[in-house]
């Protein structure tokens, strides 16, 4: 069983290996190099990507400044959902921060899953609901937590990223200026493993 199939089984609860094999067969492996783009804003997003290894950043340009929306690591999915679902121009740039191994499913194949696996639409709704809850938690954190609290929570859940990506990307994702991020970092003096 591939890493992707293991993830799908644990996340979606598939018990039949033929369903996993069917879904897994729709994904194709792809390698990308550090700095390479999976998507640039304005393009049409036609794929959903699962990260087998590496780090991918999703960001947008706003008034000439790069705003990091998310940094995704092994075991995560990345796409521009609005572009993928509604065929609109992508809002996000999706770029590899390291060399990465990916599983990629194109839009046409993704749409086939519902015809092949009867319970897929129910599982897809659960997946989207979990993503929405994560987004709600993130918005609530921005509205209710101080910059220092957001830093602590993110650090505790993502310690390795602090050694693997430029810190200004993490600062941007947490809604901080690099100066605020640096001040908090010096104040708490975390032990980075």
C-alpha positions in Angstrom: 0.0 0.0 0.0 1.4 3.4 -0.9 1.7 6.3 1.5 -1.2 8.0 -0.3 -3.4 4.9 0.1 -2.4 4.7 3.8 -3.4 8.3 4.3 -6.7 7.9 2.4 -7.5 4.7 4.5 -6.8 6.4 7.8 -8.4 9.7 6.9 -11.5 8.5 5.0 -12.0 5.1 6.6 -11.9 3.0 3.5 -11.7 -0.6 4.5 -11.8 -2.3 1.0 -8.4 -2.5 -0.6 -10.0 -2.5 -4.1 -11.4 1.0 -3.4 -8.0 2.2 -2.2 -6.3 0.7 -5.2 -8.8 2.4 -7.6 -8.3 5.8 -6.0 -4.6 5.3 -5.8 -4.4 4.4 -9.5 -5.9 7.8 -10.4 -3.0 9.6 -8.8 0.3 9.9 -10.7 3.7 10.4 -9.1 5.6 13.6 -9.8 8.9 15.1 -8.6 9.5 18.9 -8.5 12.6 20.8 -7.6 13.0 23.5 -5.0 11.6 26.8 -6.4 9.5 25.2 -9.0 5.8 26.3 -9.3 2.9 23.9 -9.3 0.6 26.8 -10.0 0.8 30.5 -10.6 -2.0 32.9 -9.9 -4.1 33.6 -12.9 -3.7 30.1 -14.3 -6.4 27.5 -14.2 -5.8 24.9 -11.4 -6.5 21.5 -12.8 -5.1 19.2 -10.1 -5.1 18.2 -6.5 -1.7 17.3 -5.0 -0.7 15.1 -2.1 2.7 15.6 -0.7 4.7 12.5 -0.2 7.9 14.4 0.8 9.0 18.0 0.8 7.5 21.4 1.7 5.1 23.4 -0.5 4.1 27.1 0.1 0.8 28.6 -1.0 0.9 32.4 -1.3 -0.5 35.4 -3.0 0.9 38.8 -4.0 -0.9 41.8 -2.4 0.3 45.3 -3.1 3.7 43.9 -4.1 4.0 41.8 -0.9 4.0 38.0 -0.7 1.3 36.8 1.8 1.8 33.2 2.8 -1.6 31.5 3.1 -0.2 28.1 4.1 2.9 25.9 4.3 2.1 22.3 3.6 4.3 19.3 4.4 4.4 15.5 4.0 0.9 14.1 4.3 -0.9 17.3 3.2 -3.0 18.1 0.2 -2.5 21.3 -1.8 -4.6 23.0 -4.5 -6.4 26.2 -5.3 -9.8 24.9 -4.4 -11.9 27.7 -6.0 -10.0 27.4 -9.2 -10.2 23.6 -9.2 -14.0 23.5 -8.4 -15.3 26.6 -10.2 -12.8 26.8 -13.1 -11.9 30.3 -12.1 -8.4 31.8 -12.4 -6.2 30.8 -9.5 -5.7 33.3 -6.7 -2.7 31.4 -5.2 0.8 30.7 -6.2 1.9 27.2 -5.2 5.7 26.7 -5.0 8.0 24.1 -3.7 10.2 25.3 -0.9 12.3 22.0 -1.1 12.6 19.2 -3.6 9.3 17.3 -3.3 7.7 14.0 -4.3 4.1 14.3 -5.0 1.0 12.3 -6.0 -1.1 14.3 -8.5 -4.7 13.7 -9.6 -6.0 15.8 -12.4 -9.5 17.3 -12.3 -11.0 14.9 -14.8 -9.8 11.9 -12.8 -10.9 13.4 -9.5 -14.4 13.8 -10.8 -14.4 10.1 -11.8 -14.0 9.0 -8.1 -17.7 9.7 -7.3 -18.8 7.4 -10.2 -16.4 4.6 -9.2 -16.9 4.6 -5.4 -20.5 5.1 -4.3 -19.8 6.5 -0.8 -17.2 8.9 -2.1 -19.4 12.0 -2.0 -20.2 11.4 1.7 -16.5 11.0 2.5 -15.6 14.0 0.4 -18.1 16.1 2.4 -16.5 14.9 5.7 -13.1 15.8 4.3 -14.2 19.3 3.3 -15.9 19.8 6.7 -12.7 18.9 8.5 -10.9 21.4 6.3 -13.5 24.1 7.0 -13.2 23.4 10.8 -9.4 23.9 10.5 -10.0 27.2 8.7 -12.6 28.3 11.3 -10.0 27.5 14.1 -7.4 29.5 12.2 -9.7 32.5 11.8 -10.7 32.3 15.5 -7.1 32.2 16.4 -6.5 35.4 14.4 -9.4 37.1 16.1 -8.9 35.9 19.7 -5.2 35.1 20.2 -2.3 37.5 20.6 0.6 37.2 18.1 2.7 35.5 20.8 0.0 32.9 21.5 -0.3 32.2 17.7 3.5 31.8 17.6 3.5 29.3 20.5 0.7 27.2 19.1 2.2 27.0 15.7 5.7 26.3 17.1 4.4 23.5 19.3 2.8 21.8 16.3 5.4 22.5 13.6 8.8 22.7 15.3 10.8 21.3 12.4 9.5 24.0 10.0 11.4 26.6 11.9 14.6 25.0 10.7 13.4 24.2 7.2 11.8 27.3 5.7 12.5 31.0 5.7 11.1 32.4 8.9 9.5 35.4 7.0 7.1 32.8 5.4 6.0 31.5 8.8 5.6 35.1 10.1 3.4 36.0 7.1 1.3 32.9 7.6 0.8 33.8 11.2 -0.2 37.4 10.3 2.9 39.0 11.7 5.6 41.3 10.4 9.1 39.7 10.4 10.0 42.2 13.1 7.2 41.1 15.4 8.0 37.5 14.7 11.7 38.1 15.5 10.8 40.0 18.7 8.6 37.1 19.9 11.1 34.5 18.9 13.9 36.2 20.9 11.5 36.7 23.9 10.5 33.1 24.2 13.9 31.6 23.1 12.5 28.3 22.0 14.5 25.1 21.9 14.3 24.2 18.2 15.2 20.6 17.6 
